[in-house]
Amino acid sequence: MTMLSAKQVLKKPKATFQEWRQTFEEQYTLFMQGRNENDRSIYHEYYQYYYRALVKKAPEHPLLYALFCMYGAVHTFYKLSAQLQAQQLSTNIEESFVYSHVYKITNEIYATADSLKQTKYDGDALSIIEDSIPYIRELLHKDMPLQYERIEIYRVIWQKVFTLEKWRKTEESELKAKHVSFINNTALSYLLFLQEKDGEAKERLSDETLQMIPYLIPWLNDLLHEKETDRFAQWGSYIMAYIGDYVRTVPTTYQGSRNMVSMIVNLFQYYKDLTNDQTLYTEALQTLLPYSFIEYSDFLYASDQLKKWVELQVLLQYDSIKYDEQTIEALKQKDEKLVIPLYHQMISKLIYEKKKSSYQEAYIYLQELKRLYLQMNRSLLWEHYMEELAIKTKKQRAFQQLLEKGDLLNV
C-alpha cells in the first residue's frame, strides 16, 4: 500500500493543450511587464525574449518538447500579429521593422513541424494535437494581418503534423461549413489537395486563381519533393494558363516580377530534370517572357537552338553589343547567316550612341555584314540596306564621312 501510494505521488500529471495555452499566456503577461506596446523594437523582442522564454518551459520528452515549441511559436506569431494589427504601420515600416522578426518565428514553426513529420502519435501527444486543431484554424481569421504567412503556417502544420485522414476529413467539413472567404477557400483547397482530390481543389480555386498563384507554388514544390511528377504535370498545366497574367500584376517593380518568375521557372526546371520532359519548362519560359528572358536565352543557347536564340535576342532587343567574340564565333561555326540579325542590331545601337569610337566600331561590323551579303548573293538587299542607312544618318556627319571614305556604298 505504501509503495503504491508512492508511485501515485510520483506519477507525472497528464499534459494537456489547455495547460500549455495557459503557460503561454502567463509567460506573455510576464513578457509585457514594463514594455511599451507602441515601441517598434518590441517586434524584435517577441522572438528574442518571449519565444525563447517559452522554450525553457517545454517538457523534456522529445515529442512533447517539439510540439510545445511549435505551438509556442504559433502563439508568439498570434501575439505579434495582434500587435501589428493594433499599430497599423505603413508597408515600408513593416518591411523595415517587422518582417525579419516574423520570419524568425515562422522558421521555428516550419523547423519543428518538419521534425515531427511521419511521427506516430499516441497518449498525451495525440490528445494535445486533437485539442489544438481549432486553435490552428484561428489562423484563417480573415481580418488578421500577415495573410500569406498565416496560410503558410496552416499549410505546413496540416502537411507535416496533422496527418491522420480522419483529422483532414473533419477539417474539410469544418471549412465547408464556414463563411466563404479567400483565406478559408485557400485552406479548403489545400485540404482537398492533401487528400489528392485535385479536381475538387481546382474547382474551389477557379474564381481566384490569379490571387492564388503565390500560394500554389509551395504545393507544386511539395509534389516535386515527393517525386509526384504526374500530379505536378497536371497542376503545372493548370497554373500555366494564369502565370503569364499573374507576373504582370505583381504590384511592385520589374525586379518583383523577376523574383516570382525565377521561383516558377526553377520549379519547372526541376520537373524537367526529374522527367527529361522539356515541354512544360519551355512553355513556362515562353509564357513568362520578357521576365524569363535570361533563363530562356540560356536554355536555347545551351540546347543548341541557335536560330531561336538569335530570334529571341532580336525580338526583345537585347543589348547585343555585349555579345562576346566566343558567342559570335559559335554562331558562325553553326551557320554564318545567324549573325546577320545580330550585326544589324549591334550597328544600330552603335550608331545611336553618336560617338566617334562607336562609329568606327559600327564601320567594322558593316564591312563584315557586306561580306556576308555578297557571299549569299544578296547584293541588292545590301544596297537597299545601305541606302536606307545613309538616309537615316544624313545628319551624323562623322559617320557619313566614314561611309564616303570606305567602300561600303559600292558593291
CORMOHU-V974448 format. One record per run of one state. SS is the DSSP state (H for helix, E for strand, C for the rest). FROM is the first residue (numbers start at 1). LEN is the number of residues. If there is no record, write none. Layout:
SS;FROM;LEN
SS;FROM;LEN
This chain:
C;1;1
H;2;9
C;11;6
H;17;16
C;33;9
H;42;14
C;56;6
H;62;26
C;88;3
H;91;7
C;98;1
H;99;17
C;116;7
H;123;18
C;141;6
H;147;14
C;161;4
H;165;12
C;177;5
H;182;13
C;195;3
H;198;28
C;226;3
H;229;19
C;248;6
H;254;22
C;276;3
H;279;9
C;288;5
H;293;10
C;303;3
H;306;10
C;316;4
H;320;3
C;323;2
H;325;10
C;335;1
H;336;18
C;354;2
H;356;20
C;376;3
H;379;14
C;393;4
H;397;9
C;406;6
